[in-house]
Amino acid sequence: ACNRPPPPFWRNGWALSERLAINVSGMRYETQLRTLAQFPDSLLGDPRRRSRYFDPLRNELFLDRNRACFDAILYFYQSGGRLRRPANIPLDIFMEELIFYELGEEIMNRFKEDEGFPKEEANQLPTNKIQKRLWMLFEHPESSSGARIIAIISVMVIVVSILIFCLETLPDFRNDKDTREVGFMARNVSENMPLQPSVFHDPFFLVETICICWFSFELLMRFTCSPSKMHFFKDVMNIIDFTAILPYFVTLGTELAKDNDASPATSLAIIRVIRLVRVFRIFKLSRHSKGLQILGQTLRASMRELGLLIFFLFIGVILFSSAIYFAEADHTNTAFISIPHAFWWAVVTMTTVGYGDMYPETVWGKLVGSMCAIAGVLTISLPVPVIVSNFSYFYHRETECEDRTEYTHVQTSICGPLNGTLLGGLCTGQSTRFRGGNMYPREPLVTQV
């Protein structure tokens, strides 16, 4: 009888102390089976699954995969679970390698958290058939032709509303508004002053009323058909929708208060503040624009890098504002009369805008200005590769998901399941196996910047 070592040294007929050769696109690696056996649910840790790639002639595993990515994959096994993406590997390429090696959903989620990606929350659909149809009409424009028509109408109303907001600031129309407001202010002083026309006779206000009616109807339908009222109120897009219609009702209440002889100064201040809030209505377009959604996801995933950028700019502004103040202190009629006054110059110089309203005139001042501009260029360029990599990742994932979205009762917030695709496991949060066995993408999805 064959005397085998104790069970911990054997697994599925393989000696864990035995070395295994792995050939990755011509690059040969060797590791012990005990190293791979730490993660038995992964592709390389499962003897049955990795046997599909075994070459009996060379007595090795052959994987036609990315070699630079495999360095990180092998280190993951050797370190007992630490996964780090190489700096020269685009994010979407590395994610595809993780899907191929089937490291597991937990490892994928932990890696995305380390990369700074927000957690993807499940988006439920209503169980009632009528509510589900209405929800699909107003929430998913790509689900049907009727939903596309509603989306087109919504975009047109948003554009008209933004145009009205811009056109009413033209001098001719603004004079009419100013006259009406001045007349309202003076009405309490002189009762003999001619009565100014009400805002209810303003054609811009009438068009605004029609737009608000559509926005209110759209928001009400979404709220009525929403499967989770709590999630509805937490959704950023719904908050934007509510903010878009709020100025109208505040303006309406202010106009009604005028008729009741309310405080004119308070009403006028409220109207002017509310007019500014209306500009946020442009963000409603992000509901119907994949590009704006991708941009928003990129900014959310890059918050750490953007925070570092702002912090470095803050340090640079303080440093160069102080330097330019002391460099120009002896110059007569200098624009840098204090360090706080130099903040503006430092900001526009570091961001390479350079308005020219403030500029140094001494030799030392110009030297400080040159250093400030160079430091600004270097500071701003540092987070750009990370942001571009994140944008490429979200863009290619959205492109992959665009034509294959399937709506189920529970689906991810960004895309539906993708059966048989490279990014399918990533979109659903589950590992996906290639149907054709060991395959590699025909060409890279992203070029390194």
KEPA-383028 format. One record per residue (C-alpha): residue number from 1; x, y, z. Coordinates in nm, 3 decimals, always signed. Layout:
   seq        px        py        pz
   NUM         X         Y         Z
...
***
This chain:
   seq        px        py        pz
     1    +0.000    +0.000    +0.000
     2    +0.114    +0.351    -0.076
     3    +0.185    +0.553    +0.237
     4    +0.065    +0.910    +0.187
     5    +0.145    +1.209    +0.407
     6    -0.124    +1.344    +0.638
     7    -0.433    +1.500    +0.471
     8    -0.318    +1.865    +0.496
     9    -0.045    +1.788    +0.242
    10    -0.286    +1.637    -0.012
    11    -0.592    +1.769    -0.190
    12    -0.782    +1.600    -0.473
    13    -0.489    +1.370    -0.541
    14    -0.237    +1.654    -0.571
    15    +0.061    +1.694    -0.339
    16    +0.041    +2.051    -0.211
    17    +0.420    +2.073    -0.184
    18    +0.452    +2.001    -0.556
    19    +0.545    +2.288    -0.786
    20    +0.323    +2.389    -1.077
    21    +0.450    +2.562    -1.391
    22    +0.224    +2.828    -1.543
    23    +0.298    +2.968    -1.889
    24    +0.126    +3.304    -1.945
    25    +0.167    +3.413    -2.308
    26    +0.525    +3.284    -2.318
    27    +0.627    +3.399    -1.969
    28    +0.688    +3.101    -1.741
    29    +0.597    +3.113    -1.372
    30    +0.636    +2.848    -1.102
    31    +0.457    +2.826    -0.770
    32    +0.361    +2.562    -0.517
    33    +0.019    +2.404    -0.522
    34    -0.027    +2.496    -0.157
    35    -0.010    +2.861    -0.264
    36    -0.295    +2.820    -0.512
    37    -0.494    +2.598    -0.276
    38    -0.550    +2.890    -0.040
    39    -0.837    +2.996    -0.268
    40    -0.999    +2.670    -0.384
    41    -1.299    +2.846    -0.540
    42    -1.084    +3.037    -0.789
    43    -0.981    +2.914    -1.134
    44    -0.620    +2.832    -1.045
    45    -0.709    +2.704    -0.699
    46    -0.951    +2.439    -0.832
    47    -0.765    +2.141    -0.989
    48    -1.061    +2.043    -1.205
    49    -1.108    +2.386    -1.359
    50    -0.741    +2.458    -1.419
    51    -0.692    +2.115    -1.579
    52    -0.864    +2.251    -1.891
    53    -0.554    +2.457    -1.960
    54    -0.297    +2.186    -1.879
    55    -0.047    +2.104    -2.155
    56    +0.071    +1.742    -2.102
    57    +0.355    +1.778    -2.356
    58    +0.521    +2.062    -2.165
    59    +0.380    +1.961    -1.827
    60    +0.251    +2.311    -1.756
    61    -0.058    +2.528    -1.760
    62    -0.082    +2.752    -2.063
    63    -0.285    +3.072    -2.034
    64    -0.306    +3.311    -2.327
    65    -0.365    +3.609    -2.099
    66    -0.212    +3.944    -2.006
    67    +0.131    +3.884    -1.850
    68    +0.151    +4.212    -1.660
    69    -0.182    +4.141    -1.494
    70    -0.075    +3.790    -1.396
    71    +0.205    +3.933    -1.182
    72    -0.064    +4.088    -0.962
    73    -0.277    +3.771    -0.975
    74    +0.011    +3.549    -0.863
    75    +0.099    +3.794    -0.587
    76    -0.262    +3.769    -0.474
    77    -0.213    +3.396    -0.410
    78    +0.132    +3.439    -0.259
    79    +0.027    +3.715    -0.018
    80    -0.287    +3.538    +0.097
    81    -0.539    +3.775    -0.058
    82    -0.379    +4.115    -0.120
    83    -0.478    +4.241    -0.464
    84    -0.309    +4.544    -0.617
    85    -0.351    +4.667    -0.974
    86    -0.027    +4.748    -1.160
    87    +0.001    +5.119    -1.233
    88    +0.052    +5.062    -1.607
    89    -0.259    +4.845    -1.652
    90    -0.592    +5.014    -1.742
    91    -0.869    +4.944    -1.495
    92    -1.109    +4.774    -1.738
    93    -0.837    +4.537    -1.867
    94    -0.744    +4.438    -1.512
    95    -1.110    +4.382    -1.421
    96    -1.149    +4.145    -1.717
    97    -0.851    +3.944    -1.592
    98    -1.007    +3.920    -1.246
    99    -1.326    +3.787    -1.403
   100    -1.131    +3.525    -1.600
   101    -0.941    +3.396    -1.296
   102    -1.270    +3.381    -1.102
   103    -1.136    +3.521    -0.778
   104    -1.486    +3.558    -0.639
   105    -1.745    +3.826    -0.576
   106    -1.605    +3.921    -0.235
   107    -1.258    +3.984    -0.376
   108    -1.405    +4.186    -0.663
   109    -1.609    +4.405    -0.429
   110    -1.313    +4.459    -0.199
   111    -1.094    +4.554    -0.494
   112    -1.350    +4.805    -0.621
   113    -1.371    +4.961    -0.275
   114    -0.992    +4.991    -0.266
   115    -1.005    +5.162    -0.604
   116    -1.253    +5.414    -0.465
   117    -1.566    +5.297    -0.648
   118    -1.901    +5.353    -0.474
   119    -2.106    +5.049    -0.387
   120    -2.367    +4.946    -0.642
   121    -2.709    +4.920    -0.487
   122    -2.981    +4.690    -0.613
   123    -3.261    +4.866    -0.800
   124    -3.592    +4.691    -0.751
   125    -3.885    +4.699    -0.989
   126    -4.249    +4.724    -0.878
   127    -4.429    +4.392    -0.841
   128    -4.761    +4.533    -0.961
   129    -4.790    +4.502    -1.340
   130    -4.945    +4.845    -1.395
   131    -4.696    +5.017    -1.168
   132    -4.413    +4.827    -1.335
   133    -4.521    +4.944    -1.682
   134    -4.552    +5.304    -1.569
   135    -4.218    +5.282    -1.389
   136    -4.050    +5.151    -1.703
   137    -4.208    +5.429    -1.909
   138    -4.075    +5.711    -1.693
   139    -3.756    +5.558    -1.551
   140    -3.608    +5.349    -1.836
   141    -3.629    +5.532    -2.173
   142    -3.467    +5.242    -2.361
   143    -3.728    +4.988    -2.249
   144    -3.991    +5.064    -2.518
   145    -4.092    +5.306    -2.792
   146    -4.344    +5.472    -2.560
   147    -4.073    +5.529    -2.301
   148    -3.853    +5.687    -2.569
   149    -4.134    +5.926    -2.667
   150    -4.182    +6.031    -2.305
   151    -3.806    +6.081    -2.271
   152    -3.800    +6.299    -2.584
   153    -4.088    +6.510    -2.452
   154    -3.912    +6.546    -2.118
   155    -3.587    +6.656    -2.282
   156    -3.773    +6.911    -2.498
   157    -3.950    +7.055    -2.194
   158    -3.619    +7.080    -2.007
   159    -3.457    +7.260    -2.301
   160    -3.750    +7.502    -2.330
   161    -3.736    +7.574    -1.959
   162    -3.362    +7.647    -1.974
   163    -3.411    +7.872    -2.278
   164    -3.681    +8.066    -2.094
   165    -3.449    +8.106    -1.798
   166    -3.180    +8.251    -2.027
   167    -3.400    +8.465    -2.253
   168    -3.578    +8.647    -1.971
   169    -3.242    +8.798    -1.870
   170    -3.210    +8.986    -2.201
   171    -3.205    +9.366    -2.144
   172    -3.547    +9.430    -2.299
   173    -3.724    +9.163    -2.095
   174    -3.518    +9.234    -1.784
   175    -3.621    +9.600    -1.791
   176    -3.985    +9.494    -1.783
   177    -3.919    +9.275    -1.481
   178    -3.719    +9.546    -1.306
   179    -3.994    +9.799    -1.370
   180    -4.251    +9.563    -1.225
   181    -4.034    +9.499    -0.917
   182    -3.959    +9.868    -0.864
   183    -4.327    +9.947    -0.899
   184    -4.406    +9.687    -0.636
   185    -4.145    +9.834    -0.400
   186    -4.284   +10.185    -0.444
   187    -4.647   +10.088    -0.420
   188    -4.635   +10.099    -0.041
   189    -4.479   +10.448    -0.056
   190    -4.721   +10.608    -0.298
   191    -5.070   +10.481    -0.344
   192    -5.110   +10.705    -0.651
   193    -4.841   +10.522    -0.850
   194    -4.980   +10.337    -1.154
   195    -5.038    +9.967    -1.093
   196    -4.770    +9.757    -1.260
   197    -4.861    +9.447    -1.458
   198    -4.866    +9.122    -1.260
   199    -4.625    +8.838    -1.325
   200    -4.926    +8.623    -1.418
   201    -4.949    +8.823    -1.743
   202    -4.584    +8.757    -1.826
   203    -4.557    +8.517    -2.126
   204    -4.237    +8.370    -1.979
   205    -4.424    +8.286    -1.661
   206    -4.699    +8.117    -1.860
   207    -4.451    +7.900    -2.051
   208    -4.277    +7.826    -1.722
   209    -4.611    +7.714    -1.579
   210    -4.658    +7.463    -1.862
   211    -4.308    +7.324    -1.807
   212    -4.364    +7.294    -1.432
   213    -4.691    +7.110    -1.491
   214    -4.502    +6.846    -1.690
   215    -4.220    +6.824    -1.433
   216    -4.471    +6.786    -1.150
   217    -4.667    +6.519    -1.338
   218    -4.347    +6.328    -1.415
   219    -4.225    +6.344    -1.054
   220    -4.566    +6.242    -0.920
   221    -4.583    +5.938    -1.150
   222    -4.234    +5.826    -1.046
   223    -4.321    +5.863    -0.679
   224    -4.651    +5.677    -0.716
   225    -4.494    +5.384    -0.903
   226    -4.172    +5.372    -0.704
   227    -4.112    +5.027    -0.548
   228    -3.931    +5.186    -0.251
   229    -4.042    +5.526    -0.129
   230    -3.739    +5.554    +0.100
   231    -3.500    +5.488    -0.188
   232    -3.696    +5.735    -0.400
   233    -3.630    +6.021    -0.158
   234    -3.261    +5.927    -0.131
   235    -3.206    +5.923    -0.507
   236    -3.002    +6.222    -0.621
   237    -3.193    +6.251    -0.949
   238    -3.525    +6.279    -0.766
   239    -3.380    +6.549    -0.542
   240    -3.277    +6.738    -0.855
   241    -3.629    +6.699    -0.997
   242    -3.781    +6.836    -0.677
   243    -3.534    +7.126    -0.675
   244    -3.628    +7.204    -1.036
   245    -3.996    +7.265    -0.955
   246    -3.953    +7.423    -0.611
   247    -3.859    +7.776    -0.738
   248    -4.183    +7.804    -0.933
   249    -4.405    +7.739    -0.632
   250    -4.198    +7.974    -0.415
   251    -4.233    +8.243    -0.681
   252    -4.605    +8.174    -0.702
   253    -4.641    +8.208    -0.326
   254    -4.440    +8.530    -0.331
   255    -4.663    +8.679    -0.601
   256    -4.972    +8.588    -0.402
   257    -4.812    +8.747    -0.095
   258    -4.772    +9.070    -0.292
   259    -5.145    +9.091    -0.335
   260    -5.180    +9.059    +0.043
   261    -4.942    +9.355    +0.097
   262    -4.662    +9.144    +0.241
   263    -4.315    +9.284    +0.301
   264    -4.190    +9.394    -0.045
   265    -3.819    +9.376    +0.040
   266    -3.847    +9.018    +0.164
   267    -4.051    +8.908    -0.137
   268    -3.808    +9.068    -0.382
   269    -3.508    +8.901    -0.215
   270    -3.679    +8.562    -0.229
   271    -3.758    +8.601    -0.600
   272    -3.398    +8.687    -0.689
   273    -3.256    +8.394    -0.492
   274    -3.508    +8.153    -0.644
   275    -3.415    +8.265    -0.995
   276    -3.061    +8.148    -0.928
   277    -3.181    +7.808    -0.806
   278    -3.357    +7.750    -1.138
   279    -3.022    +7.707    -1.313
   280    -2.986    +7.364    -1.147
   281    -3.267    +7.249    -1.375
   282    -3.004    +7.171    -1.637
   283    -2.897    +6.869    -1.430
   284    -3.230    +6.707    -1.516
   285    -3.074    +6.626    -1.854
   286    -2.845    +6.377    -1.682
   287    -3.142    +6.142    -1.640
   288    -3.160    +6.111    -2.019
   289    -2.788    +6.134    -2.101
   290    -2.559    +5.834    -2.061
   291    -2.260    +6.061    -2.104
   292    -2.353    +6.278    -1.806
   293    -2.423    +5.967    -1.599
   294    -2.080    +5.826    -1.685
   295    -1.923    +6.160    -1.596
   296    -2.102    +6.161    -1.262
   297    -1.991    +5.804    -1.186
   298    -1.635    +5.897    -1.280
   299    -1.634    +6.196    -1.045
   300    -1.776    +5.984    -0.762
   301    -1.510    +5.719    -0.815
   302    -1.237    +5.986    -0.831
   303    -1.335    +6.179    -0.518
   304    -1.017    +6.076    -0.338
   305    -0.795    +6.204    -0.620
   306    -1.002    +6.523    -0.657
   307    -0.975    +6.581    -0.282
   308    -0.597    +6.552    -0.303
   309    -0.596    +6.792    -0.598
   310    -0.793    +7.054    -0.403
   311    -0.567    +7.006    -0.101
   312    -0.251    +7.057    -0.309
   313    -0.403    +7.363    -0.476
   314    -0.490    +7.503    -0.133
   315    -0.129    +7.462    -0.019
   316    -0.003    +7.620    -0.341
   317    -0.238    +7.917    -0.313
   318    -0.124    +7.991    +0.043
   319    +0.243    +7.946    -0.046
   320    +0.254    +8.154    -0.365
   321    +0.018    +8.424    -0.235
   322    +0.256    +8.485    +0.052
   323    +0.558    +8.477    -0.180
   324    +0.412    +8.722    -0.434
   325    +0.304    +8.961    -0.158
   326    +0.654    +8.992    -0.014
   327    +0.814    +8.994    -0.362
   328    +0.598    +9.293    -0.468
   329    +0.586    +9.468    -0.129
   330    +0.839    +9.741    -0.223
   331    +0.678    +9.818    -0.559
   332    +0.458   +10.127    -0.576
   333    +0.096   +10.089    -0.687
   334    +0.115    +9.712    -0.657
   335    -0.206    +9.513    -0.688
   336    -0.093    +9.272    -0.417
   337    -0.181    +9.487    -0.118
   338    -0.226    +9.185    +0.112
   339    -0.194    +8.807    +0.111
   340    -0.574    +8.751    +0.090
   341    -0.586    +8.988    -0.210
   342    -0.324    +8.764    -0.377
   343    -0.537    +8.449    -0.337
   344    -0.725    +8.525    -0.659
   345    -0.402    +8.571    -0.855
   346    -0.260    +8.244    -0.721
   347    -0.575    +8.049    -0.814
   348    -0.597    +8.177    -1.173
   349    -0.221    +8.130    -1.219
   350    -0.206    +7.773    -1.085
   351    -0.505    +7.676    -1.300
   352    -0.331    +7.838    -1.602
   353    -0.624    +8.073    -1.664
   354    -0.438    +8.401    -1.621
   355    -0.698    +8.678    -1.653
   356    -0.433    +8.949    -1.638
   357    -0.616    +9.172    -1.393
   358    -0.334    +9.118    -1.141
   359    +0.024    +9.054    -1.245
   360    +0.373    +9.095    -1.095
   361    +0.600    +9.372    -1.220
   362    +0.926    +9.314    -1.033
   363    +1.189    +9.055    -1.124
   364    +1.132    +8.858    -0.805
   365    +0.758    +8.877    -0.857
   366    +0.785    +8.739    -1.210
   367    +1.007    +8.458    -1.081
   368    +0.743    +8.368    -0.821
   369    +0.474    +8.384    -1.091
   370    +0.670    +8.146    -1.314
   371    +0.713    +7.897    -1.031
   372    +0.343    +7.928    -0.947
   373    +0.238    +7.848    -1.305
   374    +0.474    +7.548    -1.331
   375    +0.361    +7.413    -0.994
   376    -0.002    +7.450    -1.100
   377    +0.052    +7.252    -1.421
   378    +0.227    +6.971    -1.234
   379    -0.035    +6.963    -0.959
   380    -0.332    +6.946    -1.195
   381    -0.170    +6.681    -1.416
   382    -0.110    +6.435    -1.130
   383    -0.468    +6.297    -1.090
   384    -0.551    +6.310    -1.462
   385    -0.438    +5.950    -1.546
   386    -0.648    +5.807    -1.262
   387    -0.956    +6.005    -1.366
   388    -0.910    +5.905    -1.732
   389    -0.874    +5.539    -1.630
   390    -1.195    +5.557    -1.427
   391    -1.379    +5.725    -1.713
   392    -1.259    +5.459    -1.958
   393    -1.374    +5.185    -1.722
   394    -1.726    +5.326    -1.683
   395    -1.753    +5.415    -2.051
   396    -1.663    +5.067    -2.177
   397    -1.881    +4.900    -1.916
   398    -2.178    +5.115    -2.019
   399    -2.107    +5.043    -2.386
   400    -2.096    +4.671    -2.313
   401    -2.422    +4.688    -2.120
   402    -2.614    +4.922    -2.350
   403    -2.767    +4.675    -2.594
   404    -2.792    +4.375    -2.362
   405    -2.980    +4.513    -2.062
   406    -3.236    +4.272    -1.922
   407    -3.492    +4.392    -1.670
   408    -3.568    +4.161    -1.381
   409    -3.730    +4.217    -1.044
   410    -3.388    +4.289    -0.894
   411    -3.102    +4.425    -1.105
   412    -2.796    +4.637    -1.055
   413    -2.828    +5.013    -1.073
   414    -2.594    +5.053    -1.373
   415    -2.662    +4.762    -1.606
   416    -2.846    +4.435    -1.637
   417    -2.691    +4.090    -1.653
   418    -2.469    +4.021    -1.952
   419    -2.471    +3.655    -2.032
   420    -2.160    +3.532    -2.210
   421    -1.975    +3.864    -2.216
   422    -1.646    +3.967    -2.064
   423    -1.803    +4.224    -1.834
   424    -2.104    +4.011    -1.746
   425    -1.964    +3.901    -1.414
   426    -1.871    +4.256    -1.322
   427    -2.215    +4.398    -1.400
   428    -2.399    +4.130    -1.205
   429    -2.140    +4.096    -0.932
   430    -2.090    +3.728    -1.020
   431    -1.802    +3.548    -1.185
   432    -1.836    +3.453    -1.550
   433    -1.659    +3.178    -1.740
   434    -1.566    +3.214    -2.105
   435    -1.763    +2.980    -2.325
   436    -1.472    +2.927    -2.556
   437    -1.227    +2.837    -2.281
   438    -0.900    +3.026    -2.277
   439    -0.960    +3.341    -2.479
   440    -0.814    +3.690    -2.482
   441    -0.975    +4.013    -2.609
   442    -0.888    +4.084    -2.968
   443    -0.749    +4.426    -2.888
   444    -0.716    +4.644    -2.577
   445    -1.023    +4.845    -2.485
   446    -0.817    +5.136    -2.353
   447    -0.481    +5.280    -2.447
   448    -0.256    +5.391    -2.163
   449    -0.240    +5.769    -2.122
***
